[in-house]
């Protein structure tokens, strides 16, 4: 059985360099997207509401990669390079809003939240406006291609602040098959 303490050696041993991106949500799409991003040379930190999923992922699908896990949101955010880039791969709706509210006090001006949960455009517009007032950049990204696409190159449909294009270019262009 996995215990939270099992993650600590993995985190401390691999966290000598900060991660390029953090991803929250380790269902199949999130796991495959993490592995895809890792395959393209980016260091990824992961977190999941159910902590045991982090350990299971690190011990199985992510074994032998540079992916590291975090035991808390605070630890997760502390392992990210600035500007901090957090991608949410959680169910659209309340789960996205809940994670955003938990992340706000941990993030700084010009940090970035990417919602990959195929949220309703009205929610994306609201989140863009609310987070812009706090100096946080929000990007809504529809992810298409299913679990295979997430692993081998999903189609991404980003929306939000036009100034955030460099985020898409910096991180996503290397790991996707199509961007609109």
C-alpha positions as CSV (number, residue, x, y, z in Angstrom):
1,X,0.0,0.0,0.0
2,X,1.2,3.5,-0.8
3,X,1.8,6.1,1.9
4,X,2.3,9.8,1.6
5,X,5.8,9.3,3.0
6,X,6.7,7.1,0.0
7,X,6.8,10.2,-2.2
8,X,9.2,12.2,-0.2
9,X,12.4,10.4,-1.4
10,X,11.3,10.8,-5.0
11,X,10.6,14.5,-4.6
12,X,13.8,15.4,-2.7
13,X,16.0,13.3,-4.9
14,X,14.7,14.7,-8.2
15,X,13.7,18.3,-7.3
16,X,17.2,19.7,-7.5
17,X,16.0,21.6,-10.5
18,X,12.6,23.3,-10.7
19,X,9.9,21.9,-13.0
20,X,8.9,23.6,-16.3
21,X,5.2,22.9,-15.7
22,X,3.0,21.4,-13.1
23,X,-0.1,19.3,-14.0
24,X,-3.0,18.6,-11.6
25,X,-5.3,15.7,-12.4
26,X,-4.0,12.2,-13.0
27,X,-6.8,10.5,-14.7
28,X,-5.9,8.8,-18.0
29,X,-5.8,12.1,-20.0
30,X,-3.6,13.8,-17.4
31,X,-1.2,10.9,-17.1
32,X,-0.7,10.6,-20.8
33,X,-0.3,14.4,-21.3
34,X,2.4,14.3,-18.5
35,X,4.2,11.5,-20.2
36,X,4.0,13.3,-23.6
37,X,5.4,16.5,-22.2
38,X,8.1,14.6,-20.4
39,X,9.1,12.8,-23.6
40,X,9.6,16.3,-25.2
41,X,12.3,17.2,-22.6
42,X,10.2,19.2,-20.1
43,X,10.4,18.5,-16.4
44,X,6.9,18.0,-15.0
45,X,5.6,18.0,-11.5
46,X,2.3,16.3,-10.7
47,X,-0.4,16.5,-8.1
48,X,-3.7,14.8,-7.6
49,X,-6.5,15.4,-5.1
50,X,-6.2,11.7,-4.2
51,X,-2.5,11.7,-3.2
52,X,-2.2,7.9,-3.6
53,X,-2.7,8.3,-7.4
54,X,0.5,10.4,-7.5
55,X,2.5,7.5,-5.9
56,X,0.9,4.9,-8.1
57,X,1.6,7.0,-11.3
58,X,5.3,7.5,-10.3
59,X,5.8,3.8,-9.5
60,X,4.1,2.6,-12.7
61,X,3.4,4.7,-15.8
62,X,6.0,7.4,-15.0
63,X,8.7,5.0,-13.7
64,X,12.1,5.9,-15.2
65,X,11.0,9.4,-16.2
66,X,11.9,12.8,-14.8
67,X,8.4,13.4,-13.6
68,X,8.2,14.2,-9.9
69,X,5.2,14.2,-7.5
70,X,4.0,16.5,-4.8
71,X,2.2,15.7,-1.5
72,X,0.4,19.0,-1.3
73,X,-0.5,22.0,-3.4
74,X,2.0,24.1,-1.5
75,X,4.8,21.7,-2.3
76,X,3.6,21.4,-5.9
77,X,3.7,25.1,-6.5
78,X,7.1,25.4,-4.8
79,X,8.6,23.0,-7.3
80,X,7.7,25.1,-10.3
81,X,10.0,27.6,-12.2
82,X,8.8,31.2,-12.6
83,X,6.6,32.1,-14.1
84,X,4.8,29.2,-12.6
85,X,2.7,27.2,-15.2
86,X,-0.1,25.0,-13.8
87,X,-2.2,22.9,-16.1
88,X,-5.5,21.6,-14.7
89,X,-6.7,18.3,-16.2
90,X,-9.7,18.0,-14.0
91,X,-13.4,17.7,-14.7
92,X,-14.9,20.9,-16.1
93,X,-17.0,23.0,-13.7
94,X,-16.7,23.2,-9.9
95,X,-13.5,21.1,-9.8
96,X,-11.7,23.7,-11.9
97,X,-13.0,26.6,-9.8
98,X,-12.1,24.8,-6.6
99,X,-8.5,24.2,-7.7
100,X,-8.2,27.8,-9.0
101,X,-9.4,29.2,-5.6
102,X,-6.8,27.0,-3.8
103,X,-4.0,28.0,-6.2
104,X,-4.6,31.8,-6.1
105,X,-2.9,32.4,-2.7
106,X,0.1,30.3,-3.9
107,X,0.7,32.1,-7.2
108,X,2.1,35.4,-8.1
109,X,1.7,38.1,-10.8
110,X,2.3,36.7,-14.3
111,X,2.0,33.0,-13.2
112,X,-0.2,31.0,-15.5
113,X,-3.1,28.6,-15.1
114,X,-4.1,26.4,-18.1
115,X,-7.5,24.7,-17.9
116,X,-7.4,21.6,-20.1
117,X,-10.8,20.3,-18.9
118,X,-12.8,21.5,-22.0
119,X,-14.7,24.0,-19.9
120,X,-17.7,26.0,-21.1
121,X,-16.6,29.1,-22.9
122,X,-18.5,31.3,-20.4
123,X,-16.6,29.8,-17.5
124,X,-13.3,30.4,-19.4
125,X,-14.2,34.1,-20.0
126,X,-15.2,34.6,-16.4
127,X,-12.0,32.9,-15.1
128,X,-9.9,35.0,-17.6
129,X,-11.4,38.2,-16.2
130,X,-11.3,37.2,-12.5
131,X,-7.7,36.0,-12.7
132,X,-6.5,39.0,-14.8
133,X,-7.6,41.2,-12.0
134,X,-5.2,39.3,-9.7
135,X,-2.4,39.4,-12.3
136,X,-2.6,35.7,-13.1
137,X,-2.8,34.7,-16.7
138,X,-5.6,32.2,-17.5
139,X,-5.7,30.1,-20.7
140,X,-8.6,27.7,-21.5
141,X,-7.4,24.8,-23.7
142,X,-9.7,22.3,-25.3
143,X,-7.9,19.0,-25.5
144,X,-8.9,16.6,-28.3
145,X,-7.7,13.2,-29.3
146,X,-8.6,11.1,-26.3
147,X,-6.1,9.2,-24.2
148,X,-4.0,8.2,-27.3
149,X,-3.9,11.7,-28.5
150,X,-2.8,13.0,-25.1
151,X,0.1,10.5,-25.2
152,X,1.2,11.0,-28.8
153,X,0.1,14.5,-29.7
154,X,-3.3,16.0,-28.9
155,X,-5.1,18.7,-30.8
156,X,-5.3,21.8,-28.7
157,X,-7.8,24.6,-29.0
158,X,-6.5,27.4,-26.7
159,X,-8.5,30.5,-25.8
160,X,-8.0,33.4,-23.4
161,X,-5.6,36.3,-23.2
162,X,-4.0,36.8,-26.7
163,X,-0.8,37.8,-24.9
164,X,-0.5,34.2,-23.7
165,X,0.6,32.9,-27.1
166,X,4.2,32.6,-25.9
167,X,2.9,30.0,-23.3
168,X,1.4,27.9,-26.0
169,X,4.5,28.3,-28.2
170,X,6.9,27.7,-25.4
171,X,5.4,24.5,-24.1
172,X,2.8,23.0,-26.2
173,X,4.0,23.2,-29.8
174,X,6.6,20.5,-29.1
175,X,4.1,18.0,-27.8
176,X,1.0,18.4,-29.9
177,X,-0.2,17.4,-33.3
178,X,-2.4,20.3,-34.1
179,X,-3.2,23.8,-32.6
180,X,-5.9,26.1,-33.7
